[in-house]
Amino acid sequence: MASRVLSSQLVFNWRRNPPAILGTLVVLLCAVIVIAGPLLVSQNPYDLRQLSLLDSYKPPVWLDGGDPRYLLGTDGQGRDVMASIVYGTRISAMIGVTAMLMACAIGTTLGLLAGYFGGRLDALIMRVADVQLSFPSMLIALFLMSAFGTGIDKVLIALTAVGWVVYARTVRGSTLGEVQKEYVQAAHVAGLSHAKIILRHVLPNVLTPLIVIATVQVGTFILIEASLSFLGVGVPITRPSLGLLIKNGFDVLFAGLWWNSVFPGLMIMAMVFGINLMGDFLRDELNPRLK
Amino acid sequence: MTLNLLPLRRLMATAALALALAAGSADAKQLTVGLTADAVHLDPQAGEELSSNIMFYHIYDPLVRRTADLEFVPGLAESWELVDDTTWHFRLREGVTFHNGAELTPRDVVFTLERLKASLMSSLGRNIESFSEVDERTVEIKTFQPYAVLPNDLAGILILNEAHVTEVGDEQVDLSPVGTGPYRLANWSKEDRLVLEAFEEYWGGKPEIDTVVFRPITNPATRTAALLTGEVDIVQDLSVRDVERVAREADYEVITRPSLLNLVLALDFRDQSPTIPLDTNPMQDQRVREAITRAIDVETIRVAVMNGLSTPSEQYVPASHIGYLPGASFREMYPFDLERARELMAEAGYADGFKMTLDATNNRYVNDQQIAQALAQMLSQIGIELELNLMPRANFFGYIRVPSDSSSFIMSGWDVPSGDAGSMYGAMFHTRDVRDAYGRVNRGAYSNPDVDALIIEADSTADVRQRHETLQRVTEILMQDIPMIPVHYEQDIYAAHNRVQFTPRTDKFMWAFEMDIAE
C-alpha cells in the first residue's frame, strides 16, 4: 500500500518535471537500441565476413561520395558507423549495467555485514574502502586493466572493483541506523537468525538510496569504460564499444573524417545525459531530506 | 618634457639590451622532433629499435659509417685493408675524443667488441672470430671464414669508451652514455623528452643545430596537431590520412621516401601451435600456407588502409639487396584468389577453417592495427577465425621473442640496412638452436636443411658475387616453402616546417647532424 502511494506520488511529480520526462525518453530509446538494435541495422559490424575494406571511409549519405547503404558513413574497416553505434551502445550499456549490478551486490553485502556486525569486520571493510576512495577511480581501473590485460570481462572486474565502495559506505550508514530501531530489536527477541534479520528486515529498509546511486553509476561506468577503451586498454578492437569508436575516429579527425568520432560521441553524450537526468529526478524524489 | 625623456631613454636602452640578448639566444639553434616513441635504451648493446637507434647514432659513432643512401664510408676508421682472406686491419682516425674528453684508442674498439660478444646484440658480431690491438692506431679483426661484407656489419657496432663503461657500470651506460658522436645527452625525462646538445669537439665538425629535443608522441593525430601548432618542428610517421591535410598548409612540407621496412607475417611450423586449438598444426601443410597467402589482398591494403602509400613486397628483401632474385614475386606466384585459397584449404582438410591468434603491434608500424583488422577480415573469407592480440611495441618484442611460446602468427617488420639478405636469412630462417647466433629470430621454428646449408655457404665466401648467387637460391626455396608472407614496404612519411632542412635516410635514422633549421 505504502509503495503504491509512493509510486503514484513519484509518477505525479514525474509528469510535472520536463527534464525527467526527457531523460526517461532518452533512456527508453537507448533501451530499444540495446534490445532491438540488430534488427534496426543491416550490417553486423562484429562479423568480419560482412565487412569490405573497399567501402572504407565513406562519408555520411548527405555528403559527396556518400553511399545510401551507409546512412552515417563508414570507418576505416568498412564498418557502417550507424551499425557500429548500435552494437557499440549495446556493449557500453551492457558493461555499464552489469558492472553496476556486480558492484551493487558486492558493496551492499559488505556494507550490511559491516553495519550489522560492527567491530573488527566493520573496521576492516571500511578501512579498505577509505584507502580505495583516496585514489581516483580512473587510476584504479587503469591500473587493474594494465595488470590483468584487456577484454570485456576485465573491464567488468575493474569497474566492479572501482564501484563497490560507494554502496558499502551508504548501506553501512543506513544499517547502523536501522539496527538501533525497535523492529530489529524485536526480531532479535523473537529469536530470528542474523541472516534472516539482515535479508528480511534490514535490507529492504536500506535499499531506497541505492536506486539513485545505481542509476547515476551506470552513466559513470559507461564513461569510464569509454575512457579505458579510448586509452586502448578496454574492449577488443574487433568489437568496439562507443569509447573505442570515438578513439578510432579521433585518429583520423585531422584528415577531416569527422563522422567516425562525432556520431558515437553524440550517442554516448545522449545516453549519459538521459541517465543523469533520471538520476537527478530520483535523487530529489527519494531523498527525504529534500522533501 | 625633457625630464621625462631620461627614464624613457633608459627604458629604450634596456629594451635594446633585451633584444640583443634575445637575438643571442636565437643564434643557438634548436630543433624539436616528434617521434612515435621514446628510446628504450641509450646503451647500444642493450637492445635496438628505431627510437633507440636514432639516439645511438647521435651519441656514438661506428667504425664504418652508413650514409643516407646505404653507402659505406669511413667513420671512426679512416681506412681499412684486407691483410689476408680472413684478416682485416682498421686504421683509426686521429684526434677523436669522447664526450668525457678521453681520446679514442684501439683499446676502446677491442673493449666494445668484447662487451658485444656477451650482450643481447651479439648477432651483430657473429662473423667475427677475434680482434686485437695491432699498434696505437690499428685494430685487427679476424673472421671465421672469408666474409666479404664485414665493413657493412661494423656500421651497426657503436664504439664505447672503455674507461667510462667500466667506471659507471652497465646499468648507468643507459642513463649517462658517453660516445664520440656529434651530440651528447643533456637531459632525459623518460616518456617526455630527450634533449641532446651539440658536441663542439666532434671530429666531423661542429653540428649546425645546437640543441635537439626529441619528444615521444604516440598518437598520430596528436603528433600532427603538435606539428601544426608549432610545438615540434618535424614529425616522424605522419599518419597516411593526414598527408593531404598537412600538404595543404603553406608553411609545412610532407616528405616521403620508400622504406626498406618489409612488413612480414611469420607462420608457425611446430607440430602444435600455441593458439590453434587442434592436435595438429594446419600451417605445417604447404597448401594452408599458400591459401593464407592467396587470401591476403595486398593491393586492397595498399589502397584502403595505406591510402596508396605503400609498395607491395615481392620478396623478403628489396631489389637493391644481395640475394634478391629478379623476376620472382610472391604477388605473381600466389596472387589474391579466394576461390583457389578455399580449394587449397579444402584439399588440406580444413574446409571449415580453424581458429588462431595474430600477434601484432598497435604503435610500431604504419597503421599496424588497421592492417591486423584487415587481415582478420580477409582470412575470415577462407574460414580462418583470427583473434587479434594487439599490444604496444614496448610489450610486443618481449612477447614474441624466441622460443615464441605463445605465438602462432606474428606480424612484424624487418629491414636490412646492410643491403644484404644474408643477415635476415641467417637470423630468421636458419634452424634455431643448432648454431650460435643463427636462427635467433626464427619465431615459427622453420627448418629446412637445404636452407641451413646454403646460408652457411653464403656466410663463408669472400666473393660477393658468389654470395649473391647462393642467397638467391635460398630466396627461391623460401618462396616455395613460405615460412613467412611478405606484405608490403611502408613509405616513410615525415612532415616538417619549411624552416627545417631535412633529407630522409634509407634506414629511417633521423640524424640532426645532417639537418639544419633556418632562423
Interface residues (C-beta under 8 A of the other chain):
Chain A: L48 R49 L51 S52 L53 L54 S56 G76 Q77 G78 G232 P236 I237 T238 F250 D251 V252 L253 F254 A255 G256 L257
Chain B: N219 P220 A221 T224 A225 S239 R241 D242 E244 R245 D297 T300 I301 A304 V305 N362 Q369 Q370 A372 Q373 A374 A376 Q377 S380 Q381 L386 L388 L390 P392
